[in-house]
Amino acid sequence: MPKYCREKFENTTTGKEIWVCWQQDKHVHDASLITTIAQWLGTNQGGVWQVRANSYQSNQSSPGENDLSYSS
């Protein structure tokens, strides 16, 4: 059973917040991943995104109900 990580990102213009999840065995949580996800959100959701401080969660048994799934 895969475990998931999730983190909240915020649009710097609109203030919209989105949870993004990924399988923790496929992606290492580091600055490179955060930057890649922020850019991915900008491409797919528009705007400029930044990570929300202290929002990282690991070892989740499943993605959140409304999470966007990052799998690149």
C-alpha positions, -999 to +999 in steps of 0.1 A: +000+000+000+017+033-010+020+061+014+014+097+004+028+131+012+009+163+008+016+200+011-005+232+007+004+258-019-010+293-022-016+315-052+003+347-044-022+369-063-056+354-055-048+338-021-064+305-034-050+275-016-046+240-030-033+208-014-010+188-036-002+151-029+023+126-043+035+091-036+063+094-011+082+065-026+084+083-060+094+118-050+117+131-023+104+161-004+131+188-010+134+224-024+136+210-059+103+192-056+086+222-041+098+245-069+088+219-095+053+216-080+049+254-078+058+257-115+035+229-124+006+246-106+014+279-124+012+261-157-020+242-149-038+266-125-024+299-136-006+325-115+023+322-092+023+297-064+043+293-032+044+266-006+025+273+026+049+272+056+045+242+080+019+225+058+039+194+049+023+160+059+039+126+053+029+090+057-007+096+047-026+064+039-044+081+010-045+115-007-069+141+007-103+141-008-097+174-028-060+171-033-044+176-067-022+146-075+014+153-087+030+124-105+055+138-130 
